[in-house]
């Protein structure tokens, strides 16, 4: 979690002749009237590291606690629109929301009591469900990533400018009243983020319009049974809880232990961890994570390994847990395999493998507080999928642990296919830090990890998860690793689109040039490329149809879809269209299908038909058309939208 430049909360104002007095009724009326806006404001200012579910609940809790305890004075920082201008009640509750949201992002200090806003909210609570706003598009995702890179005060300044439409002088005054030590620095940092204020009104950032999903049902059932068993044990033999050896202090951030059955005890015993010999992969019939040896300078630190296993089995409330979609986050069923235990930058890191998942435990070097637990599903991994695991990320850099068969590592910028890769030092399988892919601002580079072994060279990219995604090219069903000069050139215009696939459990991404199309008015030839992301869970695939004109640096996303077989090994057919303006100023509807498309028909705003897999028809700016195609075997195919 980033540190926040927030000063201690100032003492309550005693009021003056120039400061309006607000009572509870006036503040409550403003809060009820503008509740959705205030909750959205809190949600945007809160640190994204809390997770979307806790961020939603915390935003509602902070807003509901913004009422004064009696009559109080508030600085004159007016609202700008929607009937809020000059309302001291709204100004007061808004100030309280910003102040407590900034406090919620402060790091917990060892020698100070935490503020109420730093703790998980007592109310509201929703049992058995996870709540989160509706997903937006790639623009909203990019904005959220840019905001997460800002400090809390800078994020608040950005949101107050864009959502509340306050001038900088009022933003400066509000931040100062909220306890920000250097409001000018916050405004200056907010200037570094691209001003896309209209996106702040997107449903992506609306914590009052929510989607609900169940929590981990198996884990919840296990916890309920364990809680009932623990309650019965306390009632019958409570005195045993005080016996030596049953304390939970040595487990660091782990929650209290409930089950003591033999399998559970074995899974928590660091002495029983599986450690594979260094040369096992050379003779094994399998070539995946199961033959990785244990590496790192702390593989003999039993206390660290015990904490990692205990937190995995019972993560406490303060542990930040992240699991890729479709990955169960329950404890191990037996002793897992140790892949790594060592010091990475300013953290102690343990990486474990249980045959289904890679689990990464990390804690600060000088404390057991602030522990984090990451899960990634890797069942069915082969040699190409088990090349590397992320050891840590710091200051925009990524450090990897590579497979024992990897002989060389390098850093390659996908946007510069003609440039040579930069070699990375390998020390006991650990790479030197390399710059990660761009997460905010203009996409001017996309750094990927290039690994070489006896079987060839592979290209991997960090998409914000434990296991980097493999990059390939070619027709679905016969893809190849993106390693040669032609494959690198094929990926260059589309690398930046990988940002839309972050944190979705991606296993591999394939780029396939499924059509080339001569452009009208002698404008050259354009490429149609389909990028498809396959996931570890076998669902949630993302497909982008992209259009690249001659001389363009980047491909334009013409259509996208999720959970469809198009552009995949089961159904490689794809059809997409785009409105394009020629150099002569004429608008056209261009469409292309993959080989095997016998005809294309456009209806709606543009009516046209073409034999073959290409269509070009004059159109009006802003026209919308629906595409239908017919394959050579008579099947129909719809255009991606």
C-alpha positions in Angstrom: 0.0 0.0 0.0 1.4 3.4 -0.9 2.2 5.9 1.8 -0.1 8.9 2.0 1.1 12.4 2.6 -1.6 13.2 5.1 -1.1 15.2 8.3 -2.7 14.3 11.6 -6.4 15.3 11.7 -6.7 18.9 12.9 -8.7 19.7 16.0 -12.4 20.5 15.3 -13.0 24.1 14.5 -14.6 26.1 17.2 -16.4 28.1 14.6 -16.1 31.7 13.6 -18.2 34.5 12.2 -17.2 33.5 8.7 -17.6 29.8 9.0 -21.3 28.5 8.7 -22.6 26.3 11.5 -23.9 22.9 10.5 -26.2 20.9 12.7 -27.0 17.2 12.4 -30.3 17.6 10.6 -28.8 19.9 7.9 -25.9 17.5 7.4 -28.2 14.5 7.2 -30.4 16.1 4.6 -27.4 16.8 2.4 -26.0 13.3 2.9 -29.3 11.6 2.0 -29.9 13.9 -1.0 -26.4 13.4 -2.4 -25.6 10.0 -1.0 -24.7 8.3 -4.4 -22.3 11.1 -5.3 -20.6 11.0 -1.8 -20.2 7.2 -1.9 -18.7 7.4 -5.4 -16.3 10.1 -4.1 -15.2 7.9 -1.2 -14.8 4.9 -3.5 -12.6 6.7 -5.9 -10.4 8.2 -3.2 -10.0 4.9 -1.3 -6.8 2.9 -2.2 -7.6 0.3 -4.9 -5.4 -2.1 -2.9 -8.3 -2.8 -0.5 -10.0 -4.9 -3.2 -13.3 -4.0 -4.9 -15.6 -5.7 -2.3 -14.0 -4.1 0.8 -13.7 -0.8 -1.1 -17.5 -0.7 -1.7 -18.4 -1.5 1.9 -15.8 0.9 3.2 -17.1 3.7 0.9 -20.6 3.3 2.3 -19.4 3.0 5.9 -17.3 6.2 5.6 -20.2 8.1 4.0 -22.7 7.0 6.6 -20.3 8.0 9.4 -19.8 11.6 8.0 -22.5 13.2 10.1 -21.4 15.6 12.9 -22.1 14.8 16.5 -23.7 18.1 17.2 -23.5 21.7 15.8 -20.1 22.4 14.2 -18.5 24.9 11.9 -17.3 24.1 8.4 -14.9 25.9 6.1 -16.6 27.6 3.1 -15.7 25.3 0.2 -18.8 25.4 -2.0 -20.2 22.7 -4.2 -20.4 23.5 -7.9 -23.6 22.0 -9.3 -26.8 20.0 -8.8 -28.2 22.4 -6.2 -25.3 21.9 -3.9 -23.6 25.3 -4.3 -23.3 27.1 -1.0 -24.8 24.3 1.1 -22.6 24.1 4.2 -24.2 20.7 5.1 -22.9 19.2 1.9 -19.5 20.9 2.3 -19.2 19.4 5.7 -20.1 15.8 4.9 -17.9 15.9 1.7 -15.0 17.1 3.8 -15.5 14.3 6.3 -15.7 11.7 3.5 -12.5 12.9 1.9 -10.7 13.1 5.3 -11.7 9.5 6.4 -11.0 8.1 2.9 -7.5 9.5 3.0 -7.1 8.1 6.6 -8.2 4.6 5.3 -5.1 4.6 3.0 -2.6 5.3 5.8 -0.2 2.5 6.7 -0.8 0.9 10.1 1.9 1.9 12.5 3.3 -0.5 15.1 3.2 2.0 18.0 0.0 3.7 17.4 -3.7 2.7 17.6 -5.3 2.4 14.1 -7.9 4.9 13.2 -11.4 3.6 12.8 -11.4 4.3 9.0 -8.2 2.0 8.7 -10.1 -1.0 10.0 -12.6 -3.2 8.1 -16.1 -1.6 8.4 -18.4 -3.1 11.1 -21.4 -1.8 9.1 -22.6 -2.3 6.4 -21.9 -6.0 6.1 -23.2 -8.5 3.6 -22.6 -12.1 4.5 -22.0 -14.7 1.9 -21.7 -12.3 -1.0 -19.1 -10.2 -2.7 -20.3 -6.9 -4.0 -18.6 -4.8 -6.7 -19.5 -2.2 -9.3 -20.4 -3.2 -12.9 -17.3 -3.6 -15.1 -16.5 -0.8 -17.5 -14.4 -0.9 -20.7 -10.7 -0.6 -21.3 -10.7 3.2 -20.8 -12.2 2.8 -17.3 -9.7 0.0 -16.5 -6.8 2.2 -17.7 -8.1 5.1 -15.6 -8.4 2.9 -12.5 -4.8 1.8 -13.0 -3.6 5.4 -13.3 -5.4 6.4 -10.2 -4.0 3.5 -8.2 -0.5 4.7 -9.1 -1.2 8.1 -7.4 -0.8 8.8 -3.7 -4.0 9.2 -1.7 -3.9 13.1 -1.7 -3.2 13.2 -5.4 -6.0 10.8 -6.1 -8.4 13.0 -4.0 -7.3 16.1 -5.9 -7.9 14.4 -9.3 -11.4 13.2 -8.2 -12.4 16.6 -6.7 -11.4 18.3 -9.9 -13.2 15.8 -12.1 -16.2 14.6 -10.1 -16.9 17.7 -8.0 -15.6 20.2 -10.7 -13.8 22.3 -8.0 -11.2 24.8 -9.1 -7.7 24.2 -7.8 -8.0 26.9 -5.1 -11.0 25.1 -3.6 -9.4 21.7 -4.0 -6.3 23.1 -2.2 -8.5 24.4 0.7 -10.5 21.2 1.0 -7.4 19.0 1.1 -5.7 21.2 3.7 -8.9 21.0 5.8 -8.8 17.2 5.4 -5.3 17.1 6.9 -3.1 16.9 3.8 0.3 18.3 4.7 1.2 19.5 1.1 -1.9 20.2 -1.0 0.2 21.8 -3.7 2.3 18.7 -4.2 -0.9 16.6 -4.4 -2.3 18.9 -7.2 1.0 18.8 -9.0 1.0 15.0 -8.9 -2.6 14.8 -10.0 -1.5 16.8 -13.1 0.6 13.8 -14.2 -2.5 11.7 -14.7 -4.3 12.2 -18.0 -7.5 14.3 -17.4 -10.3 11.9 -18.4 -12.8 13.3 -15.9 -15.9 12.1 -17.8 -15.0 8.5 -17.0 -15.4 9.2 -13.3 -19.2 9.1 -13.9 -18.9 5.6 -15.4 -20.7 2.6 -13.8 -17.2 1.1 -13.2 -16.9 3.6 -10.3 -20.5 3.5 -9.0 -20.6 1.7 -5.6 -24.4 2.1 -5.5 -25.1 0.0 -8.6 -23.6 -3.3 -7.7 -23.1 -6.9 -8.9 -23.2 -9.7 -6.5 -21.2 -13.0 -6.5 -20.9 -15.6 -3.9 -17.8 -15.9 -1.7 -15.7 -19.1 -1.7 -18.5 -21.5 -0.9 -16.3 -24.4 -0.1 -14.2 -22.4 2.2 -17.2 -20.8 3.9 -18.7 -24.3 4.5 -15.4 -25.4 6.0 -15.2 -22.4 8.2 -18.8 -22.9 9.4 -18.1 -26.5 10.3 -14.8 -25.6 11.9 -16.5 -22.8 13.9 -19.2 -25.2 15.2 -16.5 -27.7 16.1 -14.4 -25.1 17.9 -17.5 -23.8 19.9 -18.2 -27.4 21.0 -14.6 -27.9 22.0 -14.5 -24.7 24.0 -17.7 -25.6 25.8 -16.5 -29.1 26.7 -12.8 -28.6 27.4 -12.1 -24.8 27.4 -9.2 -25.3 29.8 -7.2 -27.0 27.1 -7.0 -23.8 25.1 -4.5 -22.4 27.6 -2.1 -25.3 27.3 1.4 -24.7 25.9 1.7 -25.3 22.1 -1.8 -24.2 21.1 -1.0 -20.5 20.9 -1.2 -18.7 17.5 1.4 -16.0 18.1 4.2 -17.8 16.1 1.9 -17.9 13.1 2.2 -14.2 12.5 -0.8 -12.8 10.6 -2.7 -16.1 10.6 -6.1 -16.3 12.2 -6.7 -18.6 15.2 -6.4 -22.3 14.5 -9.7 -24.3 14.5 -9.0 -27.8 13.1 -6.3 -30.1 14.5 -6.8 -33.2 12.4 -3.7 -35.1 11.2 -3.9 -34.0 7.5 -4.3 -30.3 8.5 -1.4 -30.6 11.0 0.8 -32.2 8.3 0.0 -29.4 5.8 1.2 -26.8 8.3 4.5 -28.5 9.3 7.4 -26.9 7.5 9.5 -30.0 8.1 7.2 -32.0 5.8 7.4 -29.6 2.8 8.3 -31.4 -0.4 11.7 -30.3 -1.8 12.7 -31.6 -5.2 16.4 -32.3 -6.0 18.0 -29.8 -8.3 18.5 -32.2 -11.2 15.1 -34.0 -11.0 13.7 -32.3 -14.1 16.5 -33.8 -16.3 15.2 -37.4 -15.8 11.5 -36.8 -15.0 8.8 -37.7 -17.6 7.1 -34.5 -16.4 8.3 -31.0 -17.2 6.2 -28.6 -15.2 6.2 -27.0 -11.7 6.4 -30.4 -10.0 10.1 -30.7 -10.9 11.2 -27.3 -9.8 13.8 -27.4 -7.1 13.6 -25.4 -3.9 15.7 -22.2 -4.3 16.4 -19.0 -2.3 18.4 -18.0 0.7 15.7 -18.8 3.3 14.7 -22.4 2.4 16.0 -23.4 5.9 14.1 -20.7 7.8 11.5 -22.9 9.6 9.8 -19.9 11.3 9.2 -18.1 7.9 7.9 -21.3 6.3 5.6 -22.0 9.2 4.1 -18.5 9.0 3.6 -18.9 5.2 1.8 -22.2 5.6 -0.3 -21.0 8.5 -1.4 -17.8 6.7 -2.2 -19.9 3.6 -4.5 -22.1 5.7 -6.0 -19.3 7.8 -5.4 -15.8 6.4 -6.2 -13.2 9.0 -8.2 -10.0 8.5 -5.1 -7.9 7.8 -3.8 -10.2 5.1 -4.3 -9.0 1.5 -5.5 -12.0 -0.5 -5.7 -12.1 -4.3 -6.7 -15.0 -6.4 -7.0 -15.2 -10.2 -10.5 -15.9 -11.5 -11.4 -19.5 -11.0 -8.7 -20.2 -8.5 -9.8 -21.7 -5.1 -8.1 -19.9 -2.2 -8.5 -22.6 0.5 -5.6 -24.1 2.4 -3.5 -27.0 1.2 -4.9 -30.6 1.6 -1.4 -31.9 2.5 2.2 -30.9 2.5 2.8 -28.7 -0.6 6.0 -28.4 -2.6 8.5 -25.6 -1.8 9.7 -23.7 -4.9 11.3 -20.7 -3.3 12.0 -19.0 0.0 14.2 -15.9 0.1 14.6 -12.2 0.3 13.3 -10.2 -2.6 14.0 -6.5 -2.5 12.4 -5.4 0.8 10.3 -8.5 1.4 10.6 -12.1 2.5 8.9 -14.3 -0.1 7.8 -17.9 -0.1 6.4 -19.7 -3.2 4.6 -23.0 -2.8 2.9 -25.4 -5.2 0.2 -28.0 -4.5 -0.4 -29.5 -7.9 -3.3 -27.2 -8.7 -2.0 -23.7 -7.6 1.0 -21.6 -7.2 0.8 -19.7 -3.9 3.0 -16.7 -3.1 3.4 -15.5 0.5 5.2 -12.2 1.1 5.8 -10.2 4.3 8.0 -7.1 5.0 11.6 -7.8 5.9 11.3 -6.2 9.3 7.8 -7.3 10.3 5.1 -9.9 9.9 2.4 -7.2 9.5 1.2 -6.3 6.1 1.5 -9.9 4.7 0.1 -10.7 1.3 -1.1 -14.0 -0.2 -1.5 -14.5 -4.0 -3.0 -17.6 -5.7 -2.7 -18.6 -9.3 -4.2 -21.7 -10.9 -1.7 -23.7 -13.0 -3.2 -27.2 -13.3 -2.4 -28.7 -16.7 0.7 -26.6 -17.2 3.3 -27.9 -19.6 6.9 -26.9 -20.2 6.0 -23.7 -22.0 3.5 -22.7 -19.3 5.9 -23.4 -16.4 8.8 -21.2 -17.5 8.5 -18.5 -14.8 6.8 -17.1 -11.7 6.7 -13.5 -10.5 8.8 -13.1 -7.4 8.0 -9.5 -6.7 7.1 -6.1 -8.1 8.7 -2.9 -6.9 8.9 0.6 -8.3 7.5 -0.5 -11.6 10.0 -3.3 -12.0 9.3 -7.1 -12.0 11.6 -9.9 -10.8 11.0 -13.5 -11.9 11.9 -17.0 -10.7 12.6 -19.1 -13.8 12.4 -22.8 -14.4 15.5 -24.9 -13.9 15.7 -25.6 -17.7 15.9 -21.9 -18.6 19.4 -21.0 -19.7 19.0 -17.4 -20.7 16.7 -14.5 -19.9 16.2 -11.1 -21.6 14.0 -8.0 -21.6 12.3 -7.2 -24.9 10.2 -4.2 -25.9 7.3 -5.5 -28.0 6.8 -2.1 -29.6 10.3 -2.2 -31.0 10.6 -5.5 -32.9 13.7 -4.4 -34.7 15.6 -3.7 -31.5 17.7 -6.3 -29.8 16.7 -7.8 -26.4 18.5 -6.7 -23.3 20.0 -9.7 -21.4 19.0 -10.2 -17.8 21.3 -11.6 -15.2 20.2 -15.0 -13.8 21.2 -15.9 -10.3 20.0 -19.4 -9.1 17.0 -19.0 -11.4 16.2 -15.4 -10.2 16.3 -12.7 -12.8 17.5 -9.2 -12.3 14.7 -6.7 -12.1 13.2 -5.6 -15.4 10.7 -2.8 -16.2 7.1 -4.1 -16.2 4.6 -3.3 -18.9 3.1 0.2 -18.9 0.1 0.5 -16.5 -0.8 4.1 -16.9 -0.4 7.0 -19.3 0.4 6.7 -22.9 1.6 3.2 -24.0 5.0 4.0 -25.4 6.6 0.6 -24.5 5.6 -2.9 -23.5 8.3 -4.9 -21.9 8.1 -8.7 -22.1 10.3 -11.5 -20.7 12.2 -13.6 -23.3 13.4 -17.0 -22.1 15.6 -19.5 -23.8 16.2 -23.2 -23.2 17.3 -26.2 -25.2 14.0 -26.3 -27.0 13.9 -22.7 -28.2 12.8 -19.2 -27.2 9.5 -18.1 -25.7 8.0 -14.7 -24.9 6.1 -14.0 -21.7 4.3 -10.9 -20.5 3.3 -9.8 -17.0 -0.5 -9.2 -16.8 -0.5 -8.5 -13.0 -0.6 -12.1 -11.8 1.8 -14.7 -10.4 2.3 -16.6 -13.7 3.1 -14.5 -16.8 1.1 -15.1 -20.0 2.7 -16.9 -23.0 2.6 -15.0 -26.3 2.0 -16.9 -29.5 1.2 -16.2 -33.2 -0.5 -18.2 -35.9 -3.8 -19.7 -36.9 -5.7 -21.3 -34.0 -4.8 -24.9 -33.6 -1.3 -24.5 -35.0 0.1 -21.6 -33.0 3.8 -21.0 -32.4 5.8 -19.0 -29.8 6.3 -15.4 -30.7 10.0 -15.5 -30.9 11.1 -15.0 -34.5 11.4 -11.7 -36.3 8.1 -12.1 -38.2 6.2 -12.9 -35.0 7.7 -9.9 -33.2 6.6 -7.6 -36.1 3.2 -9.2 -36.0 2.8 -8.4 -32.3 4.2 -4.8 -32.3 1.0 -2.9 -33.2 -1.2 -4.9 -30.8 1.0 -5.2 -27.7 -0.7 -2.3 -25.9 -4.1 -4.1 -26.2 -2.7 -6.6 -23.7 -3.5 -4.1 -20.9 -7.2 -4.9 -21.3 -6.5 -8.5 -20.2 -4.9 -7.8 -16.9 -5.9 -9.8 -13.8 -8.2 -12.2 -15.6 -6.3 -15.4 -15.2 -4.8 -15.4 -18.7 -2.7 -18.4 -19.6 -1.7 -17.4 -23.2 -2.5 -14.8 -25.8 -2.4 -15.5 -29.5 -2.2 -12.9 -32.3 -3.5 -14.1 -35.7 -3.6 -12.1 -38.9 -6.7 -13.6 -40.3 -7.1 -11.2 -43.3 -5.4 -8.5 -45.3 -7.6 -6.0 -47.1 -6.8 -3.5 -50.0 -8.1 -0.1 -48.9 -10.3 2.1 -51.1 -8.9 5.2 -52.8 -5.5 3.5 -53.3 -4.7 3.8 -49.6 -2.6 0.7 -49.3 -3.4 -2.6 -47.5 -4.7 -3.0 -44.0 -4.3 -6.0 -41.6 -7.1 -7.6 -39.7 -5.7 -9.3 -36.5 -7.5 -11.4 -33.9 -6.0 -11.5 -30.4 -7.4 -14.2 -28.2 -6.6 -14.7 -24.5 -7.0 -18.2 -23.1 -7.5 -18.6 -19.4 -6.4 -21.2 -16.8 -9.9 -21.8 -15.7 -11.1 -22.6 -19.2 -13.7 -19.8 -19.3 -13.7 -16.0 -19.6 -11.7 -16.0 -22.8 -11.4 -12.5 -24.4 -11.3 -11.9 -28.1 -10.3 -8.6 -29.8 -10.6 -8.0 -33.5 -8.1 -5.3 -34.4 -7.6 -3.2 -37.6 -4.2 -1.9 -38.6 -3.7 0.6 -41.4 -0.4 1.2 -43.2 1.9 3.4 -41.2 -0.1 3.2 -38.1 1.8 2.6 -34.8 -1.1 0.8 -33.1 -4.0 -1.4 -34.1 -7.5 -0.1 -33.5 -9.9 -2.4 -31.6 -12.8 -3.0 -34.1 -14.7 -5.5 -32.0 -14.4 -7.5 -28.8 -16.2 -10.4 -27.1 -15.9 -12.7 -24.1 -16.7 -16.4 -23.7 -17.0 -17.1 -27.4 -15.3 -19.8 -29.5 -14.4 -17.4 -32.3 -10.8 -17.1 -33.2 -10.0 -20.2 -31.1 -8.9 -23.8 -31.8 -12.5 -25.1 -31.6 -13.9 -22.5 -34.1 -11.2 -20.3 -35.8 -13.8 -18.3 -37.8 -14.0 -14.6 -37.1 -15.8 -11.7 -38.7 -15.5 -8.0 -37.8 -16.0 -4.6 -39.4 -15.0 -0.9 -38.8 -15.9 2.5 -40.2 -12.8 4.0 -41.9 -12.2 7.4 -43.5 -9.9 7.5 -46.5 -7.4 10.2 -47.2 -9.8 11.6 -49.8 -12.3 12.2 -46.9 -14.8 9.4 -47.9 -16.2 7.1 -45.2 -16.3 3.4 -45.8 -17.6 0.3 -43.9 -14.8 -2.2 -44.1 -15.3 -5.8 -43.0 -13.3 -9.0 -43.2 -13.8 -12.6 -42.3 -11.3 -15.4 -42.0 -10.5 -17.7 -44.8 -13.5 -19.9 -45.5 -16.0 -17.1 -45.5 -17.9 -17.2 -48.8 -19.9 -14.0 -48.4 -20.6 -11.0 -46.1 -23.8 -9.1 -45.7 -24.2 -5.7 -44.0 -27.6 -4.4 -42.8 -28.8 -1.5 -40.7 -27.1 1.8 -41.2 -25.2 0.4 -44.2 -26.6 -2.1 -46.6 -24.1 -4.0 -48.8 -23.2 -7.5 -49.8 -19.9 -8.9 -51.0 -18.7 -12.3 -52.2 -15.7 -13.7 -50.5 -14.3 -12.7 -47.1 -13.8 -9.0 -47.7 -16.3 -6.1 -47.9 -15.9 -2.4 -48.6 -18.9 -0.1 -49.0 -19.4 3.6 -48.8 -21.0 4.8 -45.6 -21.8 7.9 -43.6 -19.9 9.0 -40.5 -21.4 7.4 -37.4 -23.3 4.8 -39.3 -24.0 1.5 -37.5 -24.3 -1.8 -39.3 -24.8 -5.4 -38.4 -22.6 -8.0 -40.1 -23.5 -11.6 -41.1 -21.3 -14.0 -42.9 -21.8 -17.3 -44.7 -19.0 -19.9 -44.6 -18.2 -22.2 -47.5 -19.8 -25.1 -45.7 -23.1 -23.2 -45.4 -22.8 -22.2 -41.7 -23.6 -18.7 -40.7 -21.2 -16.5 -38.7 -22.0 -13.2 -36.9 -19.7 -10.3 -36.6 -18.0 -9.6 -33.3 -19.4 -6.5 -31.6 
